[in-house]
Amino acid sequence: QVRFVESGGGLVQPGGSLSLSCVVSHKWFNALTMGWYRQAPGKEREWVADVTRLGNTHYSDSVKGRFTISRHNAGKTVSLQMNDLKAEDTAVYYCNLDRDHLNAWGQGTVVTVSS
């Protein structure tokens, strides 16, 4: 079973930055496409970005140009650098496998963008 432990969330002002990290317990982490997802209050969870085993990245239109996903295979971690944050980025952020191979969710990390 895969486990995800997210961290790095917090309170930030609009226009600010945060860096999220996720430690993944999976024997074959290096072969996996990893994704970040988020769930805003009162909304369904949505896909944010993913990174393939070769390092190719994809982003939702809402975060493209502001967020950067990366992975560190030796540490079995996947990160999300978030810049120019907006109020609408407020959500609980989760990491998981790619959208076709989702596993049980971790506890997530809360990001609040507010002045």
N, C-alpha and C positions, 0 to 999 in steps of 0.2 A: 504494500500500500504506500502511496506517495504522501508525504507530509510537506506542508508549506508553512513557513514562519515568516510573516511580513513585519517590517519595521520601518521607521523613519517618518511617519506621519506627524502632523501637528497643526498649529494655527499659524497662518501666514497672511499677510496683507495682499490685496490684489496687486499684481505685477511682480510679486516675489517668487522665490524658488524653493523647491524641496527636492530631496533625493530619497527615493524609497528603495528598500532592499528586500530580497526574499531568499531565504535559504531553503533549498529543496533537498529532501531526502529521497533519492532515487538512484538505483544502481547504474542506470543507463542515462544519467542526466545529459551527458555529452551528445547523445543521439536524439534528444527531444527538442521539439519546437516549444518554446515557453511563451506564455502570454501574461499580460496584465489586464485586469478587468476592474470595473468600479460599479458601485451601486449608490446612487444619490438618494436622499430621503424621499420616500414616496414613489420611487421609480424602480424599474426592473434593472437587474445587473446587465451591464453592457461591456462589450469588448473594447479595449483601449489600444493595445499594441501587441505585436508578437515578434519574436526573433527565432529564426531557424537555427538548426545545428551548425550551419555554415556562416551564421552571422547576418543573414539577410533580414531586414526589418520591414514591418508594415505597420501603418498607423490609421486610426480612425480619422475622418476628416476634422473632427472637433479638436483634435490635439496635434495634428500634423504641423510641423514647424515649431512647436513649443516643447514637445516631450521627446525624449530620447531613451530608447530601450537598449540595454546591453546585457551581456552575460559574461560570467567568469567561470569557466568550466572547472578549473582546479578547485575553486571554492564552492562549486555547485550553487552559485548564486545568480540571480537575475535582478537587474536594477532598473529603475525608472527615474530619470532626471526630468524634473518638471520645471519649466521656466515660464515666465509671464503668466502666472496663474490668475484665473478668473473666478468669480463667485460660482459660476456654473461647474467648476471643477470640484467643488465640495462633494465629498463622497467617501465611502469606505472602499479602499483599494485592496484588491486581492491578486495574487498570482496563481497560476494554474498551468496545466498543459494547454495545447492548442485547442481551438473550439470544438474539434471533432473527437477529442479524447479527454474531456474534463473529468477530473477526479473530485473527491470530497474537498470542500473549501476549507481553508485555514481561517483564522480569526480575523484576518484583514488588519489594515492600519487606517486610522481615520485622518483624513485631510480636510481641514476647514479653511476656506479662503474668505476672509472678512476683514473689514476695516474697523 
